[in-house]
């Protein structure tokens, strides 16, 4: 049995989120929450909120025990990219790509 939580179109680049997800993969849920709380990365805040949502889904929808949950899978994909223009010298314009992320966290019970 597993419980999932998704975060779509998070306004942070996927490569920044991937660093944080590598820290919590295959860790117990409580330990993963502690890691996210004390890691000074911008991606920790939305990932922590998403992990809490996955734990709540497991408890409420699948009647799992919150103390025996662990992060079975966590991955990030690229969402839609917002294209913006930045003015440069001599009337030119440079394109700025504001990337977004689609984040998925799966929690399972340990046997």
Buried (B, 14 or more C-beta within 10 A) or exposed (E): EBBBBEBEEBEBBBEBBBEBBEBBBEBBBEEBBEBBEEBEBEBBEBBBEBBBBBBEBBBEEEEBEEEEBBBBBBBBEEBEEEEEEEEEEEEEEEEEEEBBBBBBBBBBBEE
